[in-house]
């Protein structure tokens, strides 16, 4: 019965949104075009390169090679570093790839997913700096998120399972490259589709519901963090803007959480571990940010 009510609620919501989209077709088309340009010019080029190269590095045994020479399980550190460079939701993608390749076990995957949520540094130091107009404040935001995840990384329970450092190098590079490209495009299409879907929902709600500045910013940030970040221009206080941006980036909007859930589907990795990681990570990020803000 509970599932029936849930299905009916989703169905009514989707039909209502479809009607509103048809009524506001011109606005929706413009919004889709604007978001598509933003996605293609900002997110797509950087993410595609990182996704393809990370898949190739995994297939060609970088992690096993590091484990062999360093005599330690380097999978956690690999995901931490590569996801920190490429941005969300790459942490979920890389974690799944390692699990699918038997380079980590379920316990490791559930642990890694807690601290592999990072914004793309170019987004924070570039796009966010346009909003705050303060490079130093943007750097503090970025460091707060990095340090918060690093604290979780240090204190999370490590798996004692010893993983095999042996690896077989693929014979056919073209096959491996093709697979990496297909998987990367699949992930990027997922990111684009979910982000656009929640972006349009926020657009429709804010068109018909009269909201004050703070409510408008929160609503946009909850659905899509990118729109939430740029909505903070409605307030004048730079610190106030930075706190909103830190909340949106560290916790992630509904679109990010939906992307992570979709990437983790049909795996033993628990979304609840990601959610717990975001709650703890957000609290730590705010604490670290205030320390950096007060001291430096």
N, C-alpha and C positions, 0 to 999 in steps of 0.2 A: 504493500500500500504506500509506504514511504517513497519507494522508487517511482510509483505512478504519479504521485503528487509532484515529485521533483521533475519528472519528464514533462508534465503538463505545464509547470511553471517555466521551464526552459522553452517549451514550444510557444507559449503565449508571448514570452519576451522576444523571441526571434521573429515571430510574425509582426509584433508591434514595431520592432526595429526596421523590418523590411518595409512596412508601410511608411514609416517616417523617412526612410532613405528615399523611397519613391517620391514622396512629397517634396523633399529637399534635394532632388537629384543633382541640380547644378552645384550646390555647395559640396555635396559628397564627391562628385567628380573632381572638383578643384582640390579638395582635401586629399584624395587619392593620388592625384598628380603631384601635389606638393610633397607628400610623404614619400612617394616613389623616387622623386629627385633626390630628396634628403638621404634615402636609403642607398641609392645607387652611387652617390657621390661621396658619402661619408663612411658608411658601414661596410658595404659590399666589397670594395677593393681591398681594404685592410684584412677583413675577416677571411675572405676567400683564400688569400695567400697563406695566412697562418693555419687555417684548417687543412689545406692540402699538404703543407710541409709537415705539420704535426703527424698526420696520418702516415706519411712516407717515413718519418723518423721512427715511428712505432713499428711499422712493418719491417723496416731494415735493422731492427734490433738495437736501437740506441739505448733503451733502458737496460736490456740485458748486458750490453757492453759496459755501461757505467757500473752495474752491479758487480760485474766480474772484476773490474779494476779497483773499485772502491770498497768491495767486500761488504756491501750494505744494500738494503732494499731502497732503490732510488725512485721508485714509481711515484710516491707521494710528493717528493720534492720536484719531480718533473712536471706533474700536473699543476702544482703550486706556481712554479715559475712561468710555464707556458700560458696558463690561463690568466696570470697577472699581466702578461704582455698583450694577449689577444682580446681580453674582455669577455663579459658574460654573453651568452650562456655556455661559453666554450668549456668551462670546468666540468659541466655535466657531460658534454660530448666526449672529452678526453677520458673522463672516468669510465664511461661506458665502453669506449674503445679498448681500454686496458683490461676491463673485466671480460669483454668478448674475446680478447686474445690470451686470456688466462694468465695475465701478468700480475693481477691482483685478485684477492678473494672478496667475498661479499662484505666481510667485516672491514676490509681496507676501503672498499668502494663507499660504504656508508660513512666512513670517517672522512674520506677525501672530499666528498660532496658537501661537507659542512664548511670547509674553508677555501673552496676554489671559486668563489664568487667575487669577481673583480670587474671594475669598469675598464674600458680601453683607456690607457693613459692619454692618448691623443684627444679623446673626447673630453676628458677632464681639463687638461692643460690647454686645449684649443677651444672647443665649443662652450664649455662652462666658463672659461675665462672671459668670453665675450659677454656673458650675463653678469658676472661679478666684477669684471674689469679690475681684477686684482690677482696677479699671477701667484703671489705669495700665499694668499688665502686658498687658491685652487690647489697648490702644492700641499697645504696642510690637510685639505679634504682627502687628497689622494693618499697621503701617508697614513692618515687615520684609518682608512679602509684596509690598506696593506698591513699595517701593524695589528689591527684587530683580527684579521684572518691568520696572521702569523702566530698570535697568541693561542688561538684555537689549534693551529697546527702543532705547536709545541706541547700543549697539554692534553691533546686528544690521545686516547689509548692506542698504542701501536700494536699492530698484529705481530704475533710471534712466529707466524708461518714462514718458513724459509722457501723462497721461490727459486725455481730453476733458472740459472743464468745462461743456459745453453740456448742457442737460437739458430734458426735456419734462414739464410738469406734468400729471398725470392729470386727465381731465375729470370722471370719476365718482368722487366721494369714497366713496360707499357700496360700490362694488366694491373699492376699495383697502382700506377698513376691514374688509370681510368677509374678504378675503384675509389681512390681518394677524391677525385674530382666529383664523382657521382654522390658520394656521401657528403661532401662539402656543400654542393649545390642543394641537396636535400635539406640539410640543416639550415642553410640560408633562406630557403623558401619558407621553411617553418617559422623562422624568426620574422621574416617579412610579413607573412600572412597573419600571425597572431598579433604582432605589434600594430598592424594596420586595423585589424578587427577591433581591438580595444581602443585605439585612437579614434575611430569613427563613433564608437559608443559614447566616449567622453564628449565628442563634438556635438552629438545629438542632444545629450543631457544638458550640456551648458547652453544650448540654443533655446531650450524650452523651460529651463529652471533658472530663476533669478538667484544668483549667488553673490555673496560678498567676496572680496579678493582672496582671503585666506581659504574659504570653502572651495572657491574655483581652483586655486592652486592644488589643494589637497585632493580634490576629485580627479584632476588631470594626472597628478602624480601617482594616485592609486591605480588608475587604469594603464597609463603609459608613462614611464619615468622620464622619457625624452621630452614629452609635451609638458610634464610637470616641471621639469628643470627650466624650460624656456618661459613658463607661465610666471615664474618668480619675479619677472621684471615688473610685475604689477605692484610690488612693494618696494619701498625706498631704502629700508635698512639693509645694508650689505650682509651683516652678520645673520639677520633673520633669513635672508635669501640662502645663505650658506647652510644653515641648519636644515632648511627644507630640502635642499639639494642633497645633503648628506643622508637624510632619511630616505629619500627616493632611491638614491644609488646604492646605499648599503643594504637596504631591505629588498629593493626591487619591486616593480609594479606587478599588477596581475598578469601582464603580457609576459614578463620574464618568468614568473612562476609557472605559467601555462607552458612556456617553451621547455622549461626544465622537466616538468611532468611528462610532456610528450617525448622528450629525448630518453627518459628513463623507463618508458612503457615497455613491457615485456622483459624487464630485467628484475633482478633481485634487489636492486638498489632502492632504498626507501626514500620517497619524497619527504617524509616527516623528518628525516635527518637533515635534509637541505633546509627545511623550515626552521628547525631548532637552531641550526647554524646561523641563519639570517637573524633570528631574534637575539641570540648571544652576540653575534658579530656587530649588529647595529648598536646595541648597548655599549659595547667596548669601543666602537668607533666614535660615539658621542663623547665618551670619557676621555679618549686619547685626543680628540679634537680640542676639547676645552683645555686640556693640559698644554697642548701645543700653542693654543691661542693665548693663554695666560703667560706662558714662559717666553715665547719667542715673538 
